[in-house]
Amino acid sequence: MTTPPPIKKTSKKPSPASAPSKPFLRFYHTEALRKKTLALLDKVEEAPDATVHRSALSDLVVELTNAGLDYYVMQSLRTARPGFVVEQTAKLGMSGVQQLIGSVARQVIGRMESPQLVSVCGSIRQFMI
């Protein structure tokens, strides 16, 4: 996994013209994951029966979730340099969180019908803006 840009501290607020209408957070992921995401979203949205892509979409949601958790939690922790034991404890805890979220995401997405799967794709696209 490539290292995302460092988190910069800034007190500069965006200009009113460029400020989003609602607060948001984002994370950086690899170009490979972006390409994979866009390709799968296109497949699901264009499929006559999107349910054939349930498993792949589930895997993608889990991969994106793991990338986000790593970015928000583990990268921030590594930047803070809390020490080996704290970092290992966090890795162990995050592993449990990822397994739980992955299991739930696979179960939920695995039961969705075509319109619901396409809706999930739309939500992912909105997150990518």
N, C-alpha and C positions, 0 to 999 in steps of 0.2 A: 504494500500500500504506500502510495506516495505521501510525503509529509505535506499537509496543507500549510498555507501561509500562516505566519505567526499571528496570534491575536494581538491587535494593537489597542493600547489604551488611548482613548481620545475623549475630550470633553466637547468637541465640535459637534453641534447638532446639524442634521440635514436641513437644507433650506426648505421653506414651506412648499415650494413648487415640486421638489423631489421627494418629499416625505410621503410615505405610504399612508393610506387612509386608516389603517389599523396597525398596531404594533406587530412585529414579527421577529422570529429568529431564523437563522439559516445555518447550514453547515456546508463545508466543501467536501466533495468526494472525488474520486478519480475520474479521469476522462473515460476510462474503460467502463466504469460502472454507469456513467451517463449514457454512453452509446448503447450499452446493454439494456438500460432502462427504456430509452426511447424506442429501440427496436422492438422490445416486447410489448410496450404500450401500443405501438402501431399494429402489431399482430393481433392483440386482443380486441382492439377497437374495430379492426377490419374483418375479423373472423365471422363467418355466418353463425357459428356456434362458439361463443367465447368460452364456454365451460371446458373445452378441450385444453385450455391454457390455465386452468385453476392452479395446478401444481407449480407451474413455472412462475405465475404471478405471486403465489404464496412465497416461493423461494426468494423472489425479488423483493417483496415487502420485508421479509426477514433480513435480507442483505442490506437494504437501505436503512432499516432500523438499527442494525448492528453498526453500520458506518456512522450514523448519527450519534449513537450512544458513545462510540469511541471518540468522536470529535468533541462532544460536549463534556464528557466525564473524564475519560482517560487522558486525552491530550491536555486538558486543563490541569489535571493532576500531575502529569509529567512536567508541565511548565512550572508548577509550584515546587517541584522537587521535594516531596515530603519524606522521602527515604524509602529504602527497599521494602521494608515490612509493610508500610502503609500502602505502597503501590501494589504489592502482591495481594494484600487483603482486598483492595479495590478490584483487582483483576478477578479474583475468585468470586466476589459478590456480583460483578458485572456478568460473569459467565452464567451464573444462576438466573439473573434477570433476563439475559438473552435467550436462554433455554425456555423460560416461562413464556415470554412474549412470542417467541417463535412457535411454540406449541399452540398457543391461543390463535395467532394469526393464521396458521395452517388450518386449524379446525374451522374458523369462521369463513375464510375465503374458500375453503373446500366445500362449503355448503351453498355458496352463492350461485345464482343463476346469471345468465348473460347480461341483462341490464345492470345488475348490481356490480358485476365485474368491470363493465365499461365505466360505471360511476367511480369505482376505485381508481381506475386509470386516469379519469379526469381529475380526481383529487391529487394524485401524484403529480400530474402535469402542473397543477396550480402551485404545488409546493416547490416546483423546479423554477418558477419564475423569479 
